[in-house]
Amino acid sequence: MANPNKIKGTQWESAIRDYLNAFLGLVDAHGKFLDPFDAGNVRRPAQEGAKDVGDIHCAPFVLEAKNTRSPAVPTWIRQAEVEARHAGFPFGVVVRKVRGSSVAMGRVHVSVRTWTRIRLAHGMPTDEFAALYGWSVSLRGLDTSRWYLTTTVRDFGHLVGDYRRNVLSGVTGRAVR
C-alpha cells in the first residue's frame, strides 16, 4: 500500500510543475513541452542518492514543495538552500500548499539573504521589488536566521519570467508587466 503522505506530496509537486510550465508558456494547451530540450522547462528531477537536489527545478531556482499541516518554514528554507547547492542552482525556495486554494495561491518562502540576492540581480530598490512581486515579511523574534519573505506562486511565476528575461539575458532595468 502506498504512503498517502507521499502521494499528496507528489501530487503537490506535479501541480506546481504543471502550473509554472503553463504560466511561463513552456507547454501547449495539452501540457506538452513546446521544446522538450529547453533547459528552462520546469521539471521534477530524479533523486540522486544521499545528496537531495530538491523537488522541482525551475532554473535558476530549486523548489522544495511542502504539503503539510504544521509549518516549519525556517527549517524548510535551510533544506531548500542546501538542495539548491547540491543541484548547482543559485537559489533555493520553499513552496507550501494552502489548503482549499488553487496552486496559484500557494506560498513561496525565501530567506532574507536569498531575497536580497534576487533583488540585487534585478537591480531594483527594496520597496519596488517587494511591491512588484507581492512580498511580505515574516519576522520570528531576534534570530534573523528565522526571518523570511513570502509571496504567492502566481507572483513567483512573474518573478521567474522576469528573471529569465532580464537577468539571465543580461538586460538591465525594471521588469514591466
C-alpha positions in Angstrom: 0.0 0.0 0.0 1.4 3.4 -1.0 2.1 6.0 1.6 -0.7 8.6 1.5 1.5 11.5 2.6 4.0 10.6 -0.2 1.1 10.6 -2.7 -0.1 14.0 -1.5 3.4 15.4 -1.8 3.9 14.0 -5.3 0.6 15.5 -6.4 1.6 18.9 -5.0 5.0 18.8 -6.7 3.3 17.9 -10.0 0.7 20.6 -9.6 3.4 23.3 -9.1 5.4 22.0 -12.1 2.4 22.0 -14.3 1.2 25.4 -13.2 4.7 27.0 -13.7 5.2 25.4 -17.1 1.8 26.7 -18.3 2.3 30.2 -16.6 5.7 30.6 -18.3 4.4 29.5 -21.7 6.6 26.4 -21.9 3.8 23.9 -22.8 1.0 23.7 -25.3 -2.8 23.5 -24.5 -2.4 19.8 -23.8 0.5 20.2 -21.4 3.2 19.0 -23.8 6.5 20.8 -23.8 6.9 23.2 -26.8 10.6 22.3 -26.8 11.4 19.2 -24.7 15.1 20.0 -24.7 14.7 23.6 -23.4 16.7 23.9 -20.1 14.1 26.4 -18.9 11.4 23.7 -18.7 10.2 23.2 -15.1 10.9 19.6 -14.1 10.7 17.2 -11.2 14.2 15.7 -11.1 15.0 12.1 -10.2 16.6 12.0 -6.8 20.3 11.3 -6.7 21.2 9.3 -3.6 22.3 11.0 -0.4 22.5 14.5 -1.9 18.9 15.5 -2.5 18.6 18.0 -5.3 15.2 19.4 -4.5 11.7 18.6 -5.6 11.4 20.9 -8.6 13.9 22.6 -10.9 12.7 25.9 -12.2 16.0 27.5 -13.3 17.6 29.4 -11.6 15.5 28.1 -8.6 15.3 24.8 -6.8 11.8 24.4 -5.2 11.2 22.4 -2.1 7.5 21.6 -2.1 5.6 21.1 1.2 2.1 19.9 1.7 1.8 19.6 5.4 -0.5 21.0 8.1 2.3 22.1 10.5 4.6 24.7 9.0 8.3 24.7 9.8 9.3 27.4 7.3 12.8 28.4 8.5 13.9 24.7 8.6 12.4 24.1 5.2 14.2 27.2 3.7 17.6 25.9 5.0 16.8 22.5 3.4 15.9 24.2 0.1 19.1 26.2 0.1 21.2 23.1 0.7 19.4 21.2 -2.0 20.0 24.1 -4.4 23.7 23.9 -3.8 23.6 20.2 -4.4 21.8 20.8 -7.7 24.2 23.6 -8.7 21.4 26.3 -8.7 21.9 29.7 -7.1 18.5 29.9 -5.3 16.5 27.6 -3.0 12.9 28.4 -2.1 10.0 26.6 -0.4 6.5 26.3 -1.9 3.8 25.5 0.6 0.3 24.4 -0.2 -2.5 26.5 1.1 -5.4 24.2 2.0 -8.6 24.9 -0.1 -6.8 27.2 -2.5 -5.5 26.9 -6.1 -1.9 26.3 -6.9 -1.5 30.0 -7.8 -2.3 30.9 -4.2 0.3 28.6 -2.7 3.0 30.3 -0.7 6.6 30.7 -1.8 9.0 31.4 1.1 12.7 32.6 0.8 15.3 33.6 3.3 16.2 37.3 3.6 19.6 36.5 2.1 18.2 34.8 -1.0 15.5 37.5 -1.4 18.3 40.2 -1.3 20.4 38.3 -3.9 17.5 38.0 -6.3 16.6 41.7 -5.8 20.1 42.8 -6.4 20.3 40.7 -9.5 17.2 42.6 -10.8 18.9 45.9 -9.8 15.7 47.0 -8.1 15.2 49.0 -4.9 13.8 47.1 -1.9 10.3 48.8 -1.9 9.8 48.4 -5.6 10.9 44.8 -5.7 8.7 44.0 -2.7 5.6 45.7 -4.2 6.1 44.3 -7.8 6.2 40.7 -6.6 3.9 40.9 -3.6 6.4 40.0 -0.9 5.5 40.1 2.7 7.9 39.8 5.6 7.8 37.3 8.5 10.0 38.2 11.4 10.4 35.5 14.0 12.0 37.0 17.1 15.5 38.4 17.2 17.1 35.4 15.5 17.5 36.7 11.9 18.1 33.2 10.6 14.3 32.6 11.2 13.2 35.6 9.2 11.8 35.1 5.7 9.8 36.6 2.9 6.6 35.2 1.3 4.8 35.7 -2.0 2.3 33.6 -4.0 3.1 31.0 -6.6 1.5 33.3 -9.2 3.7 36.3 -8.2 6.7 33.9 -8.1 5.9 32.9 -11.7 6.1 36.5 -12.7 9.5 36.8 -10.9 10.9 33.7 -12.7 9.8 35.0 -16.1 11.2 38.5 -15.4 14.5 37.0 -14.0 14.9 34.8 -17.1 14.1 37.7 -19.5 16.1 40.5 -17.7 18.8 38.9 -15.6 19.8 35.8 -17.5 19.7 37.6 -20.8 21.9 40.4 -19.5 19.2 43.1 -19.8 19.3 45.6 -17.0 16.4 47.7 -15.8 13.0 47.2 -14.4 10.5 44.4 -15.0 7.4 45.5 -16.9 4.1 43.8 -16.8 
